[in-house]
């Protein structure tokens, strides 16, 4: 079995940071992508690159690989020591993320015997990849993408259909990355909240070599509303009321996302007091509530209003600065 120098494949030093490794992989992946590269050995180099990246991007695998030491050279005959990797707590397939797959199977990409011996089913990384290293063909799933979409609060309440305009990146046959506009018709479910993601299966980055496309996640952002403030599924509205409505506990109309509703105020309601309308927020399980904050508003100034306030002053022994 021949030793593989993954740092040499990636063109980075052994001291490279994770960001340098990621950058090197992106640059070389564009150069040797099988679907766009004109290099005669593009597919073989791309497989080598995938294999190297599979190890160096993962802190556990990289640490285990570095344990082999720096004295090995690419192409040397190699056998891993019997206790290789015994002090590592490997996460296995549960670490998540998309794995490269061989055509027609559930195994890993067509990686080398070296990779299979160290990171395949016979080594301490058992479970991180399935199948054997000699499966032919190469396929990889496309990347998942995330796009932020702003919607009106009313659309979040009712649900809606809308066209979403996105900018998608695309690799040209020359290996250049260009941005192209893209339109999608999207169903916004009723009750969607700020920051929630809607998954569009297969609408992400394209796969290659027969691999499936990635998914697109639309992250919802609610636009500021002229009347309501939003907190999760709950909404808050400030309601102006007349002094006598607050004092007498009258019934008033309150705006909600579903239309105005009647609400009886408590007697002697105070300015700034918060009342609740159950289930009048965004729909869901459970639905959110609407909070109504009262704001007492004086009537316009006039001789008659001043007369009435003067009468109240004389008739009511009230000093708000001494009341608790």
C-alpha positions as CSV (number, residue, x, y, z in Angstrom):
1,X,0.0,0.0,0.0
2,X,1.3,3.4,-1.0
3,X,1.4,6.4,1.4
4,X,-0.5,9.4,0.4
5,X,0.6,12.9,1.4
6,X,-2.7,14.8,1.7
7,X,-1.0,18.1,2.4
8,X,0.9,17.8,-0.8
9,X,-2.3,17.0,-2.7
10,X,-3.9,20.1,-1.2
11,X,-0.8,22.2,-1.8
12,X,-0.7,23.4,1.8
13,X,1.9,23.1,4.6
14,X,1.2,20.8,7.6
15,X,0.7,23.9,9.7
16,X,-2.1,25.2,7.5
17,X,-5.2,26.5,9.2
18,X,-8.7,25.1,8.6
19,X,-9.5,28.3,6.6
20,X,-6.4,27.8,4.4
21,X,-7.4,24.2,3.8
22,X,-10.9,25.2,2.9
23,X,-9.6,27.9,0.5
24,X,-7.2,25.5,-1.2
25,X,-10.0,22.9,-1.6
26,X,-12.3,25.4,-3.2
27,X,-9.6,26.6,-5.6
28,X,-8.6,23.2,-6.7
29,X,-12.1,21.8,-6.9
30,X,-13.0,24.5,-9.4
31,X,-9.8,23.6,-11.4
32,X,-10.4,19.8,-11.5
33,X,-14.2,19.6,-11.3
34,X,-15.0,16.7,-13.7
35,X,-17.9,18.4,-15.3
36,X,-16.0,21.6,-16.3
37,X,-12.3,20.9,-16.3
38,X,-10.3,20.4,-19.5
39,X,-7.4,18.7,-17.7
40,X,-6.9,15.2,-19.2
41,X,-6.6,13.7,-15.7
42,X,-9.2,15.9,-14.0
43,X,-11.4,13.1,-12.6
44,X,-8.4,11.3,-11.0
45,X,-7.1,14.6,-9.5
46,X,-10.5,15.5,-8.3
47,X,-10.8,12.2,-6.5
48,X,-7.4,12.7,-4.9
49,X,-8.5,16.1,-3.8
50,X,-11.8,14.8,-2.4
51,X,-9.9,12.2,-0.4
52,X,-7.4,14.7,1.0
53,X,-10.2,17.1,1.9
54,X,-12.2,14.3,3.6
55,X,-9.3,13.9,6.0
56,X,-7.9,17.4,6.5
57,X,-11.2,19.2,6.9
58,X,-12.1,16.9,9.9
59,X,-10.1,17.8,13.0
60,X,-10.3,14.2,14.3
61,X,-9.2,12.6,11.1
62,X,-6.5,15.2,10.6
63,X,-5.1,14.8,14.1
64,X,-5.0,11.0,13.6
65,X,-3.3,11.4,10.3
66,X,-0.7,13.8,11.7
67,X,0.0,11.1,14.4
68,X,1.7,9.1,11.6
69,X,4.5,11.6,11.6
70,X,6.2,13.7,9.0
71,X,8.8,11.3,7.7
72,X,6.7,9.5,5.1
73,X,6.8,10.5,1.5
74,X,4.1,10.1,-1.1
75,X,4.4,6.7,-2.9
76,X,6.4,5.0,-0.1
77,X,5.2,1.5,0.9
78,X,3.2,1.9,4.1
79,X,1.5,0.0,6.8
80,X,-0.1,1.8,9.8
81,X,1.2,0.8,13.2
82,X,-1.0,-1.6,15.1
83,X,-1.9,0.9,17.8
84,X,-2.7,3.7,15.4
85,X,-5.6,5.9,16.5
86,X,-6.2,4.2,19.7
87,X,-6.3,7.4,21.8
88,X,-8.9,9.1,19.7
89,X,-12.6,9.3,20.3
90,X,-14.0,9.2,16.8
91,X,-17.4,10.5,16.2
92,X,-18.4,8.2,13.3
93,X,-21.3,8.8,10.9
94,X,-23.2,10.6,13.6
95,X,-21.1,13.7,13.0
96,X,-23.5,14.4,10.1
97,X,-22.9,16.2,6.8
98,X,-23.2,15.0,3.3
99,X,-20.8,12.2,2.2
100,X,-19.6,11.5,-1.3
101,X,-21.2,8.4,-2.7
102,X,-20.3,5.9,-5.4
103,X,-22.7,5.5,-8.3
104,X,-25.5,3.0,-7.6
105,X,-24.4,2.4,-4.0
106,X,-24.2,3.7,-0.5
107,X,-20.5,3.5,-0.2
108,X,-17.8,6.2,-0.2
109,X,-16.3,7.8,-3.2
110,X,-13.7,5.8,-5.0
111,X,-10.9,6.5,-2.5
112,X,-7.6,4.7,-2.3
113,X,-6.6,1.6,-0.3
114,X,-4.6,4.0,1.9
115,X,-7.8,5.8,2.9
116,X,-9.7,2.6,3.3
117,X,-7.1,1.1,5.6
118,X,-6.9,4.2,7.9
119,X,-10.4,5.5,7.8
120,X,-12.5,2.7,6.4
121,X,-14.4,-0.2,8.0
122,X,-11.2,-1.9,9.3
123,X,-9.8,1.1,11.2
124,X,-10.7,3.2,14.2
125,X,-13.0,5.3,12.0
126,X,-15.3,2.4,11.2
127,X,-18.8,3.7,10.6
128,X,-17.8,7.0,9.0
129,X,-17.9,5.5,5.6
130,X,-19.5,2.4,4.3
131,X,-18.6,-0.1,1.5
132,X,-15.2,-0.8,0.0
133,X,-12.7,1.4,-1.6
134,X,-12.8,-0.3,-5.0
135,X,-16.3,0.7,-6.1
136,X,-16.1,2.3,-9.5
137,X,-17.5,5.6,-10.6
138,X,-17.8,8.9,-8.7
139,X,-20.7,10.9,-7.6
140,X,-21.2,13.6,-5.0
141,X,-24.3,15.5,-3.7
142,X,-24.6,19.2,-4.2
143,X,-24.2,21.7,-1.4
144,X,-27.1,23.0,0.6
145,X,-27.8,26.7,0.2
146,X,-29.4,29.3,2.4
147,X,-31.2,32.4,1.2
148,X,-32.9,35.1,3.3
149,X,-36.4,36.2,2.2
150,X,-38.3,39.2,3.6
151,X,-42.1,38.9,3.8
152,X,-45.0,40.9,5.2
153,X,-46.5,40.0,8.6
154,X,-49.8,39.5,6.9
155,X,-48.3,36.8,4.6
156,X,-46.9,35.0,7.7
157,X,-50.4,35.1,9.2
158,X,-52.4,33.9,6.2
159,X,-49.7,32.0,4.3
160,X,-49.0,32.9,0.7
161,X,-47.6,32.0,-2.7
162,X,-44.9,34.3,-4.0
163,X,-42.1,34.5,-6.5
164,X,-38.6,34.6,-4.9
165,X,-35.7,36.2,-6.9
166,X,-32.4,34.7,-6.0
167,X,-28.8,35.0,-7.2
168,X,-27.2,31.6,-7.8
169,X,-23.5,30.9,-8.5
170,X,-22.5,28.8,-11.4
171,X,-19.2,27.4,-12.7
172,X,-18.5,28.1,-16.3
173,X,-16.7,25.6,-18.6
174,X,-13.6,27.8,-18.1
175,X,-13.8,27.3,-14.4
176,X,-15.0,30.9,-13.6
177,X,-17.7,31.4,-11.0
178,X,-20.5,33.7,-12.2
179,X,-23.8,34.8,-10.6
180,X,-27.1,34.2,-12.4
181,X,-30.6,35.3,-11.4
182,X,-33.0,32.6,-10.5
183,X,-36.8,32.7,-9.8
184,X,-38.7,30.3,-7.7
185,X,-42.4,30.1,-6.7
186,X,-42.5,29.4,-3.0
187,X,-45.4,28.5,-0.7
188,X,-45.1,30.4,2.6
189,X,-47.0,28.4,5.3
190,X,-49.3,30.2,7.6
191,X,-47.7,30.8,11.0
192,X,-44.1,31.0,9.8
193,X,-42.0,32.9,12.2
194,X,-39.0,35.2,12.0
195,X,-35.8,33.2,11.4
196,X,-37.6,30.0,10.5
197,X,-36.3,28.1,7.6
198,X,-38.3,26.5,4.8
199,X,-36.7,23.6,3.0
200,X,-36.9,23.2,-0.7
201,X,-35.6,19.7,-1.5
202,X,-33.3,19.5,-4.5
203,X,-33.1,23.3,-5.1
204,X,-29.6,23.8,-3.7
205,X,-26.3,23.3,-5.5
206,X,-26.2,20.8,-8.3
207,X,-24.7,17.4,-7.8
208,X,-22.2,15.9,-10.2
209,X,-21.4,12.5,-11.5
210,X,-25.0,11.5,-11.0
211,X,-25.2,12.8,-7.4
212,X,-28.3,14.4,-6.1
213,X,-28.7,18.1,-5.8
214,X,-28.5,19.8,-2.5
215,X,-31.4,21.5,-0.7
216,X,-32.3,25.2,-0.5
217,X,-33.3,26.7,2.8
218,X,-35.2,29.9,2.8
219,X,-34.7,31.8,6.0
220,X,-37.7,34.0,6.7
221,X,-37.3,37.6,7.8
222,X,-40.5,39.5,8.8
223,X,-40.5,43.1,7.6
224,X,-41.2,45.8,10.3
225,X,-45.0,46.4,10.6
226,X,-46.6,49.9,11.0
227,X,-48.9,48.6,13.8
228,X,-47.7,45.4,15.3
229,X,-44.5,44.3,17.0
230,X,-43.6,40.6,16.8
231,X,-42.0,38.3,19.3
232,X,-42.0,34.7,18.0
233,X,-45.7,34.0,17.4
234,X,-46.9,36.7,19.8
235,X,-47.7,40.2,18.6
236,X,-48.1,43.5,20.5
237,X,-50.2,46.5,19.5
238,X,-50.5,49.9,21.2
239,X,-54.2,51.0,21.5
240,X,-55.2,54.6,22.0
241,X,-58.2,55.0,24.4
242,X,-60.1,58.0,25.7
243,X,-60.0,58.8,29.4
244,X,-63.6,57.9,29.9
245,X,-63.2,54.6,28.0
246,X,-60.4,53.6,30.4
247,X,-62.2,54.9,33.5
248,X,-65.6,53.3,32.8
249,X,-64.3,50.0,31.3
250,X,-66.0,50.4,28.0
251,X,-65.8,48.0,25.1
252,X,-63.5,49.1,22.3
253,X,-62.5,47.8,18.8
254,X,-58.9,46.3,18.7
255,X,-57.0,45.7,15.5
256,X,-55.8,42.1,15.0
257,X,-54.2,40.3,12.1
258,X,-57.5,38.6,11.4
259,X,-59.5,41.9,11.6
260,X,-60.9,44.1,14.4
261,X,-62.4,42.4,17.5
262,X,-64.3,43.8,20.4
263,X,-62.6,43.9,23.8
264,X,-64.0,45.1,27.1
265,X,-61.5,47.2,29.1
266,X,-61.2,46.7,32.9
267,X,-62.8,49.5,35.0
268,X,-60.2,52.2,35.8
269,X,-57.7,50.9,33.2
270,X,-54.4,52.6,33.4
271,X,-52.2,53.9,30.6
272,X,-49.5,51.4,29.8
273,X,-51.6,48.5,31.1
274,X,-51.1,45.3,29.0
275,X,-54.1,43.1,28.2
276,X,-54.1,39.8,26.3
277,X,-56.2,38.4,23.5
278,X,-55.5,34.6,23.5
279,X,-54.8,33.0,20.1
280,X,-54.8,36.2,18.2
281,X,-51.1,36.1,17.2
282,X,-49.6,34.0,14.5
283,X,-51.2,30.6,14.0
284,X,-49.4,27.5,15.2
285,X,-49.6,24.7,17.8
286,X,-50.2,26.6,20.0
287,X,-51.2,29.8,18.3
288,X,-49.5,33.0,19.6
289,X,-51.3,35.7,21.6
290,X,-51.9,39.4,21.0
291,X,-50.9,41.8,23.7
292,X,-52.7,45.2,23.8
293,X,-50.9,48.0,25.5
294,X,-53.3,50.9,26.5
295,X,-52.3,54.5,25.8
296,X,-54.7,57.1,27.2
297,X,-55.2,60.0,24.9
298,X,-56.7,63.4,25.8
299,X,-59.4,64.9,23.6
300,X,-58.6,68.0,21.5
301,X,-58.3,71.2,23.4
302,X,-61.5,73.3,23.4
303,X,-63.4,75.6,25.9
304,X,-65.9,72.8,26.6
305,X,-63.2,70.2,27.3
306,X,-61.4,72.6,29.6
307,X,-64.7,73.3,31.4
308,X,-65.3,69.5,31.9
309,X,-61.8,69.0,33.2
310,X,-62.2,72.0,35.6
311,X,-65.4,70.4,36.9
312,X,-63.6,67.1,37.4
313,X,-60.8,68.9,39.2
314,X,-63.3,70.5,41.6
315,X,-65.4,67.4,42.1
316,X,-62.7,64.7,42.4
317,X,-60.2,64.9,45.3
318,X,-57.4,63.2,43.3
319,X,-53.7,63.8,43.2
320,X,-51.9,61.3,40.9
321,X,-48.5,62.1,42.5
322,X,-49.6,60.9,45.9
323,X,-51.6,57.8,44.7
324,X,-49.8,54.5,44.9
